[in-house]
Amino acid sequence: MGYFLAGDLGGTKTLLALYGTKGEGYGLIREQRFANSDYDDFSGIVTDFLHGSENYPQVAAFGVAGPVAKGSVRMTNLGWLIDRQGLREQFQFADVLLLNDLVAVAQAVTILPPEDFLVVNSGTPVPQGSMAVLAPGTGLGEAYLCWNGTDYAAYPSEGGHADFAPTSKTEQALLSFLLAEHDHVSYEMICSGMGIPNIYRYLTQGAGMKVAPALQQELDAASDITPVLMGHALKKDSEVARLTLEIFLSVLASEAGNMAIKFLATGGLYLGGGMLPRLRSAFDRKKFMERFVNKGRMSGILSNIPVKIIMTERAGLNGAALSAFRAIREYHAHR
């Protein structure tokens, strides 16, 4: 029996899990969640997880929030540098795989059960058609999958950092507001946890919307105003919070349509990340699809594309585990 380690590294938290192989498959042994703010680097998290472990992993695979290049990745919204060779040497792993976090999520799309999805648009999937994944979380992640002749292969994209393109007068004003502060305004600066405060600042400082004193006190006391605003948006007791969420979802739908066109995602467009499952009660499928398909002559194609929300927060971990399992099989096959 072999053992492998898998991890999902986000901007604020890390989930690690130890697995053991079972015949032609594998099973979970234990897992643990870590707050990144409690550590100076990723190796400290791995050290704590493996301390005293009876079953030491031979290989590891980690989905990381950042672009992977030449065996290393610097986490986009955290700054940690994670190096494949350094981890191999420090922990004596036979192999380490570093995956962009959305590549890990994309890999999981092909193995998640139907109950892990919320269907936004059934569509008509094209067999072996390309698929795309868009995930608003701390940042905005994107990835895609292509059929390679025998299976789906997942690939990274940093499309969340592409130029934001407004499609309404409100969005044009939002862009102008943000351009007064930044040289470049991306979709991530709006469609993410870090983007929510930007929308709110525009509405209050740019558009002059008023904030109730009680909400203002709550926001002033919060270290992160995003969950506060989203909480009031879901309760529908604040107009500025409600409109913040409405703009967020509208721009997200537009960018989802952009991805579907760019990757011709006739196999499906999947929405991941930790935000959307928590916002399910405010998610209007009809409004989302109206913005999703609003691409002129491409509207007909887009209306046939299946759109689903990934409801499990374990997608990234499951995708990393699948990669690690494939790696440990390869390792034992060549011993």
Number of C-alpha atoms within 10 A of each C-alpha: 7 18 22 26 26 29 30 30 23 24 20 13 13 21 20 22 21 23 22 20 16 11 7 7 11 17 12 14 11 11 14 12 14 17 13 18 11 10 11 10 15 16 16 12 20 17 12 11 18 16 9 9 10 7 14 19 21 20 23 28 27 29 29 27 25 29 18 19 12 7 14 18 21 17 19 15 14 15 12 15 14 21 20 19 14 14 18 17 12 10 16 14 17 14 19 25 21 24 30 30 29 34 28 30 33 31 26 23 26 14 12 16 9 9 10 16 19 16 16 19 19 13 17 13 18 15 9 16 16 22 29 30 32 27 27 23 21 20 24 27 29 27 27 26 26 18 15 10 8 7 11 19 16 26 18 21 19 15 18 24 17 13 13 20 15 16 13 10 9 14 17 13 16 22 21 16 19 20 12 9 9 11 7 14 18 19 22 25 22 28 30 25 23 20 22 23 18 19 27 23 17 20 22 13 12 15 14 10 13 13 15 11 9 8 16 12 11 12 16 10 10 12 8 13 18 19 14 15 23 21 17 17 21 18 13 14 13 18 15 21 25 20 16 24 23 17 19 18 22 20 23 25 23 23 22 26 26 18 23 28 18 10 17 19 27 23 24 27 28 28 27 29 27 19 19 19 18 13 15 14 10 17 17 12 14 11 13 20 20 15 20 24 24 18 16 7 9 12 16 12 16 25 19 18 24 21 29 19 22 27 20 15 16 18 25 32 25 24 30 32 31 19 22 26 26 11 21 20 14 11 15 9 8 6 5
